[in-house]
Amino acid sequence: MKLTISCTAALLMLGSAAVSNPIFTTTLSEEIRHLMNKLQEFIGIDKVYSFCSEIGLKQEFLEFFGSRAADEKKWLDDAEEEFWVYLVQHLLRGALVREGVRSRFKSRDAAEV
């Protein structure tokens, strides 16, 4: 299944111009989401995320599974809960660093912060 996702992802990354068929590219995107969902039935969501990040499908993973992070009724077990909490913290920390929020706090008076 991982091989199928990897090959499909490679085709998707070529883009619709290289494949010369935008409908085909859209179908690839839908198929990747279907395959990610199937893969999640066999391995944990954290491993699916790691795999998708490695092959360049992090954005697709977040678009497809991201709504589950906000709905605890969709979580399968405690491990998935821990994964979503960790991932949200990790992404938020990255966004704060990228936007320079931490450096702005350091330049202010400690009491004010």
ABEGO torsion letter per residue (X at the ends): XAAAAAAAAAAAAAEAAAAGBAAAAAAAAAAAAAAAAAAAAABBAAAAAAAAAAAGAAAAAAAAAAAAAABAAABABAAAAAAAAAAAAAAAAAAAAAAGAAAAAAABBAAAX
